[in-house]
Structure formats: C-alpha cells, structure tokens
Amino acid sequence: MKALQVAINLGMEARLVIETPLMWIDKAATWELAQQLGGRALVDLIIETTHSCYQGDRSHRHEWGFGCGMCEACRLRSDGWRRYVAQTVR
C-alpha cells in the first residue's frame, strides 16, 4: 500500500494518503468496528453482501457469511466472528 501511495503521489504531483485502518486490527475487532459504526444493520449487511473466501464460494451460508468454510480466509473470518460474538454476549 505504501508503494501504491508513493506511485499515485508521483503521478498526480499531489499529496494523497491512503488510509488502511483494517490492516492493523484483527477480524474480531473488524466486526466490532462495524457494530460501532452502523449497529446490527451494518453487521448484517456485511454478512449478506461480502465474503473473503479464497474459493469465491457463495453457495454455503454460515453465521459469519458466505464461504467454503475450509480455506484460510474463511477460517480467519469464522474465528473472528466467534470471538466477536463471545465479546458481545458479555
């Protein structure tokens, strides 16, 4: 991302900052941020309209959203969801 930012700045001859806040937090914190920003409606929107499955699987719906449930991206999303839910139950 840093290299992309530098390239864009050079090409535009202007200062542009690319913010990447989700790069620095884990999946549980990402779910929590969605809850803070938009409540349950945003969390539900993310579950229904996004996925990070490396296989691109949109045929299997889990409580955390769509995905194969087996690849590393699904495992990270699923684990993050479980930690987020455990935190919100308290």
C-alpha positions as CSV (number, residue, x, y, z in Angstrom):
1,M,0.0,0.0,0.0
2,K,2.9,2.3,0.7
3,A,4.4,1.8,-2.7
4,L,1.0,2.4,-4.3
5,Q,0.6,5.6,-2.3
6,V,4.0,6.8,-3.5
7,A,3.2,6.0,-7.1
8,I,-0.1,7.8,-7.0
9,N,1.5,10.8,-5.4
10,L,4.2,10.9,-8.1
11,G,1.7,10.5,-10.9
12,M,-0.6,13.2,-9.5
13,E,2.1,15.5,-8.3
14,A,0.0,16.0,-5.2
15,R,-0.2,14.5,-1.7
16,L,-2.6,11.6,-1.3
17,V,-2.8,9.5,1.8
18,I,-4.3,6.0,1.5
19,E,-5.8,5.1,4.9
20,T,-5.9,1.3,5.7
21,P,-7.3,1.0,9.2
22,L,-8.5,-2.6,8.8
23,M,-4.9,-3.7,8.1
24,W,-4.0,-3.1,11.7
25,I,-6.8,-4.9,13.5
26,D,-8.0,-8.5,13.6
27,K,-11.3,-9.9,12.4
28,A,-13.0,-9.7,15.8
29,A,-12.1,-6.0,16.0
30,T,-13.3,-5.5,12.4
31,W,-16.7,-6.9,13.4
32,E,-16.8,-4.7,16.5
33,L,-15.9,-1.7,14.4
34,A,-18.8,-2.5,12.1
35,Q,-21.1,-2.7,15.1
36,Q,-19.9,0.6,16.4
37,L,-20.2,2.4,13.1
38,G,-23.6,1.1,11.9
39,G,-25.1,-1.2,14.5
40,R,-26.6,-4.6,13.8
41,A,-27.8,-3.4,10.4
42,L,-24.2,-2.9,9.1
43,V,-23.1,-6.2,10.6
44,D,-26.0,-7.9,8.8
45,L,-25.2,-6.1,5.6
46,I,-21.5,-7.3,5.7
47,I,-22.6,-10.9,6.4
48,E,-25.0,-10.9,3.5
49,T,-23.1,-9.0,0.8
50,T,-19.4,-9.6,1.4
51,H,-17.1,-12.6,1.6
52,S,-13.4,-13.2,1.7
53,C,-13.3,-16.9,0.7
54,Y,-10.3,-17.8,-1.4
55,Q,-12.6,-20.2,-3.4
56,G,-15.2,-17.5,-4.1
57,D,-17.9,-19.8,-2.6
58,R,-21.2,-18.0,-2.3
59,S,-23.3,-21.2,-2.0
60,H,-22.5,-22.0,1.6
61,R,-24.0,-19.5,4.1
62,H,-22.6,-19.6,7.7
63,E,-23.4,-17.4,10.6
64,W,-20.5,-15.2,9.7
65,G,-21.4,-15.0,6.0
66,F,-20.7,-16.9,2.8
67,G,-17.7,-19.1,2.1
68,C,-16.3,-22.6,1.8
69,G,-15.6,-22.7,5.5
70,M,-12.3,-24.5,4.9
71,C,-9.8,-22.0,3.4
72,E,-7.6,-19.7,5.5
73,A,-9.7,-16.7,4.7
74,C,-12.9,-18.5,5.9
75,R,-11.1,-19.8,9.0
76,L,-9.9,-16.2,9.9
77,R,-13.4,-14.8,9.3
78,S,-15.1,-17.6,11.3
79,D,-12.7,-17.3,14.2
80,G,-13.0,-13.5,14.3
81,W,-16.8,-13.9,14.3
82,R,-16.8,-16.3,17.2
83,R,-14.5,-14.0,19.2
84,Y,-16.7,-11.0,18.4
85,V,-19.9,-12.9,19.4
86,A,-18.3,-14.0,22.6
87,Q,-17.3,-10.4,23.4
88,T,-20.8,-9.0,22.7
89,V,-22.5,-11.7,24.9
90,R,-20.7,-10.4,28.0
